[in-house]
């Protein structure tokens, strides 16, 4: 089990494939607004970034932005950017955020 950090894994459940290339931003929004990550998920649908091992993760409120409209590549996308806000009090805990989505909806939660 990984100690500390924020990890992301996303799957397009309509196609049954990992979300290779999905753009993700991770922001710490409180106590100060700082973007920690602006990256893309790999072929396995996971974010390969030092934030997953706890780099720059401190106590505070966070927002992750999933750019689903970009992922589907059309200007008429129903979902454009999907935000997820959460708070970290204990930086030694790991925060895994699995995203399951289609063009029309999503499920996002704190996983194990």
Residue pairs with C-beta under 8 A, 6 or more apart in sequence:
1 94
2 52
2 53
2 94
3 54
3 92
3 93
3 94
4 53
4 54
4 57
4 91
4 92
4 93
4 94
5 51
5 52
5 53
5 54
5 55
5 57
5 94
5 95
6 26
6 51
6 52
6 57
6 62
6 64
6 94
6 95
6 96
6 97
7 46
7 47
7 52
7 94
7 95
7 96
7 97
8 24
8 26
8 41
8 46
8 47
8 52
8 64
8 96
8 97
8 98
8 99
9 18
9 41
9 44
9 45
9 46
9 47
9 96
9 97
9 98
9 99
9 111
10 18
10 19
10 22
10 24
10 41
10 45
10 66
10 98
10 99
10 100
10 101
11 17
11 18
11 19
11 45
11 98
11 99
11 100
11 101
12 18
12 19
12 71
12 101
12 102
13 100
13 101
13 102
14 102
14 103
17 45
18 41
18 43
18 44
18 45
18 46
19 41
19 45
19 71
19 99
19 101
20 41
20 42
20 43
20 44
20 45
21 40
21 41
21 71
22 40
22 41
22 45
22 66
22 67
22 68
22 70
22 71
23 38
23 39
23 40
23 66
23 67
23 70
23 71
24 37
24 38
24 39
24 40
24 41
24 47
24 64
24 65
24 66
24 67
25 35
25 37
25 38
25 64
25 65
25 67
26 35
26 36
26 37
26 51
26 62
26 63
26 64
27 33
27 34
27 35
27 36
27 62
27 63
27 64
27 65
28 34
28 36
28 56
28 57
28 58
28 60
28 61
28 62
29 60
29 61
29 62
29 63
29 85
30 60
30 61
31 60
36 51
36 56
36 57
37 47
37 49
37 51
39 47
39 48
39 49
41 47
42 48
49 55
50 56
51 57
54 91
57 88
57 91
58 88
58 91
59 88
59 89
59 90
59 91
60 87
60 88
61 85
61 86
61 87
61 88
62 85
62 86
62 87
62 88
63 83
63 84
63 85
64 83
64 84
64 97
65 81
65 82
65 83
66 81
66 82
66 83
66 84
66 99
66 101
66 106
66 108
67 80
67 81
68 77
68 79
68 80
68 81
68 82
68 101
68 103
68 106
69 75
69 77
69 79
69 80
69 81
72 103
77 103
78 103
78 104
79 101
79 103
79 104
79 105
79 106
82 99
82 101
82 106
82 108
84 97
84 108
86 95
86 110
88 95
95 110
96 110
96 111
96 112
97 108
97 109
97 110
97 111
98 108
98 109
98 111
99 106
99 107
99 108
100 106
100 107
100 108
101 107
